[in-house]
Structure formats: C-alpha cells, structure tokens
Amino acid sequence: MLQTSKSELKEVILANQISVFENNLNTFLATTTPDINIVDEFPPFVWKGKNVAARYVKDFKDVITKLKLSEYKIDIKDPAYIEQDKGVAYAVFPVTLTYKEGDVKAHIDNGYQTVVFKKSNNGKWLIENSIWSISNRTTK
C-alpha cells in the first residue's frame, strides 16, 4: 500500500539531480543517506563506500569538464512505478536529459532513474540507492 505521494518522492530526486549538475555537494548530501550506492553511465560506473557522495559529485564534474558538456536540462516525470513497505520505497522515474557536447552536438537522453528511498528519523525521504539507465540517446 502506498502511503507516500508521487510528488514527495519526485521532489527529492529532482533536488538531488539538480545538485549534481550544479556541483552542490551540500544539497546532494541533504537528499541522500550516508551509505548511498550509485550506478551511472560513466566510469567507474558504481559508487559506494566511504565518502561516496563527494566522490560521485567530483567524478561527475570531471567527466562533464573532460567532455565539454553544458546546458543541462532535466525533466523528471512522475514515477511510472512505486512500491512501498513501511520506511522504504522503490520508484522508477522516466527522465529526459538534454545537454550540449562542445559547441556542436546536442544530445537528448531518455531513460529511467530507479531509486530506493529510505525514510529518515525525521520523516524525510532520502535516496539510498540510485541507478541511471539510458533507453535511448539522440544526437543532433
């Protein structure tokens, strides 16, 4: 039975993803558990363990600098699927990400952000596990 609203979970993942694009570690930390696990499309592909948040945010910044990526826009839809059991929720969010590579290529990535949320002691939902999966990439 779902006791959590879709918008409540969506707000957390949206704030989290924007914090990555803005290189804002404080907001990233405020939206995640200390032991978060992350899977993303760039090496090393999996982040877990000590200082995971700081390592992931730094690695993301490094890859966008190296590839000259800019003009990020993210559109996170309402979750396509949610399951909840007490203080844990599983949600799958359809996502469209647009960005530029260098001065030329515009990219549109469609995919899914699959997230396991854990309710904190103060009642706030935090991201415990996050997996980004691209289903389609278009380059213009």
C-alpha positions as CSV (number, residue, x, y, z in Angstrom):
1,M,0.0,0.0,0.0
2,L,1.4,3.4,-1.0
3,Q,1.4,5.9,1.8
4,T,3.7,8.4,0.1
5,S,2.7,10.8,-2.6
6,K,4.4,10.6,-6.0
7,S,5.3,14.3,-5.7
8,E,7.0,13.8,-2.4
9,L,9.5,11.3,-3.9
10,K,9.8,13.3,-7.1
11,E,10.9,16.4,-5.2
12,V,13.7,14.5,-3.6
13,I,15.1,13.0,-6.8
14,L,14.8,16.3,-8.7
15,A,16.7,18.3,-6.0
16,N,19.3,15.5,-5.9
17,Q,19.8,15.5,-9.7
18,I,19.9,19.3,-9.9
19,S,22.5,19.4,-7.2
20,V,24.8,17.1,-9.3
21,F,24.5,19.4,-12.3
22,E,25.2,22.4,-10.1
23,N,28.1,20.7,-8.3
24,N,26.3,21.3,-5.0
25,L,27.6,18.7,-2.5
26,N,25.5,20.1,0.4
27,T,22.2,19.6,-1.4
28,F,23.3,16.2,-2.6
29,L,24.1,15.2,0.9
30,A,20.8,16.5,2.2
31,T,18.9,14.3,-0.2
32,T,20.8,11.0,0.3
33,T,21.6,8.5,3.1
34,P,25.3,8.4,4.2
35,D,25.6,4.9,2.7
36,I,24.1,5.7,-0.7
37,N,25.0,3.4,-3.7
38,I,25.0,4.9,-7.2
39,V,25.2,3.4,-10.6
40,D,25.7,5.7,-13.6
41,E,26.9,5.6,-17.2
42,F,30.4,6.8,-16.8
43,P,33.5,5.1,-15.1
44,P,33.8,3.7,-12.5
45,F,30.0,3.1,-13.1
46,V,29.4,2.2,-9.4
47,W,30.0,4.4,-6.4
48,K,29.7,3.0,-2.8
49,G,31.5,3.1,0.4
50,K,33.4,5.9,2.2
51,N,32.8,9.5,1.0
52,V,30.6,8.2,-1.8
53,A,28.7,11.5,-2.3
54,A,31.8,13.6,-2.6
55,R,33.5,11.1,-4.9
56,Y,30.4,10.9,-7.2
57,V,29.8,14.7,-7.4
58,K,33.6,15.2,-8.2
59,D,33.6,12.4,-10.8
60,F,30.5,13.9,-12.5
61,K,32.1,17.3,-12.6
62,D,35.3,15.8,-14.0
63,V,33.5,14.0,-16.8
64,I,31.4,16.9,-17.9
65,T,34.6,19.1,-17.9
66,K,36.5,16.5,-19.9
67,L,33.7,16.0,-22.5
68,K,32.8,19.7,-22.5
69,L,29.2,19.1,-21.7
70,S,26.9,22.1,-20.9
71,E,23.4,23.4,-21.0
72,Y,21.9,20.6,-18.9
73,K,18.2,20.4,-18.6
74,I,16.4,17.6,-16.8
75,D,12.8,16.6,-17.0
76,I,11.8,14.0,-14.4
77,K,8.3,12.7,-14.9
78,D,6.0,11.3,-12.1
79,P,7.1,7.8,-11.2
80,A,6.0,5.1,-13.6
81,Y,6.0,2.6,-10.8
82,I,6.2,2.8,-7.0
83,E,6.2,0.2,-4.2
84,Q,6.4,1.0,-0.6
85,D,7.0,-1.1,2.6
86,K,7.0,0.9,5.8
87,G,10.0,3.2,5.7
88,V,11.4,2.1,2.3
89,A,10.1,3.0,-1.2
90,Y,11.1,1.8,-4.6
91,A,10.3,4.2,-7.5
92,V,11.1,4.3,-11.3
93,F,11.1,7.7,-12.8
94,P,11.1,8.3,-16.6
95,V,13.7,11.0,-17.3
96,T,14.6,13.2,-20.3
97,L,18.0,14.8,-20.2
98,T,19.2,17.3,-22.7
99,Y,22.7,18.8,-23.0
100,K,25.3,20.0,-25.4
101,E,28.7,18.5,-26.1
102,G,31.2,21.1,-27.0
103,D,29.9,23.8,-29.4
104,V,28.2,21.4,-31.8
105,K,26.3,18.3,-30.7
106,A,23.0,18.5,-28.8
107,H,22.1,15.3,-27.0
108,I,18.7,14.0,-25.8
109,D,18.9,11.0,-23.4
110,N,15.7,9.2,-22.5
111,G,15.9,6.8,-19.6
112,Y,14.9,5.8,-16.2
113,Q,16.1,6.7,-12.7
114,T,15.4,3.8,-10.5
115,V,15.6,4.8,-6.8
116,V,15.3,3.2,-3.4
117,F,14.3,5.7,-0.8
118,K,14.6,5.3,2.9
119,K,12.6,7.4,5.4
120,S,14.9,9.2,7.8
121,N,14.3,9.5,11.6
122,N,12.9,13.0,11.0
123,G,10.4,11.6,8.4
124,K,12.2,12.9,5.3
125,W,12.6,10.6,2.3
126,L,16.3,10.1,1.4
127,I,17.9,8.3,-1.6
128,E,19.6,5.1,-0.5
129,N,20.2,3.6,-4.0
130,S,20.1,5.2,-7.4
131,I,20.5,3.7,-10.8
132,W,20.5,5.7,-14.1
133,S,19.7,3.7,-17.2
134,I,19.6,5.2,-20.7
135,S,17.0,3.7,-23.0
136,N,17.6,6.0,-26.0
137,R,20.1,8.6,-27.0
138,T,19.6,11.1,-29.8
139,T,22.3,13.3,-31.2
140,K,21.5,16.3,-33.3
